[in-house]
């Protein structure tokens, strides 16, 4: 399959706008589940306001949140797909710029030293574009995740001591959630990376934080850790928007990688309650949009 770069550019633009305006169904189901379990009156009210905000935004085709975030594109290239990688990156960047200029969207991206804003949601090394490869034939998938600063500012890495074992991982995650408090606009998805190197561990945490709700870590030990941490985090009493209650997190997601015998890296990256993402899938039949 030969990839049409003009279609990629258009999709990159459309995905950014869709991600900012349409909340995935799994997150909506997550809200319903939290509302059903919440025992605090104030928290019930806050959750109700959040759900109403989602409905109004979608009814009026407005933004779910004013923060358009750092644009992240995750690209999965299947077997038999022919594409120029550099040209693909350039097309995604053009689409991202067009979304901000033509829609228009607020650009939240600035130079880290001068703080100059190009008003394109782009800059040096931004949008962030990740590439992966799959064995699915004649299929190219592009996922767009606008990562807001409220969640991204709450990121941590610890190079734990292997002898401290799983308890060190659990303690670190709980401490991070308590430190974040209401700053991440809970209820959150808490992404946890375990293993690898320092950079891989942080990448795993981001991957975990942006996974669909209801998905499970495909490593059995990681899946068990998800269950234990989700229960622990929702006993902390942080609650929606940090105002108290049971609904501190939709879930804790864990991703794991092999690591060195003298290392035990653990990283945390959070996603706010507006867990936005959008996906475009290219096949010989055309382009299909979804989550």
TAZIFEN-V166527 format. One record per helix or strand. SS is the DSSP state (H for helix, E for strand). FROM is the first residue (numbers start at 1). LEN is the number of residues. If there is no record, write none. Layout:
ss = (SS:SS)
from = (FROM:FROM)
len = (LEN:LEN)
This chain:
ss = (E:H:H:H:E:E:H:E:E:E:E:E:E:H:E:H:E:H:H:H:E:E:E:E)
from = (2:5:25:41:70:82:85:110:117:123:126:128:140:149:155:162:188:198:220:240:249:264:278:286)
len = (1:17:13:19:10:1:19:1:1:1:1:10:8:4:6:19:8:12:14:3:9:8:6:5)
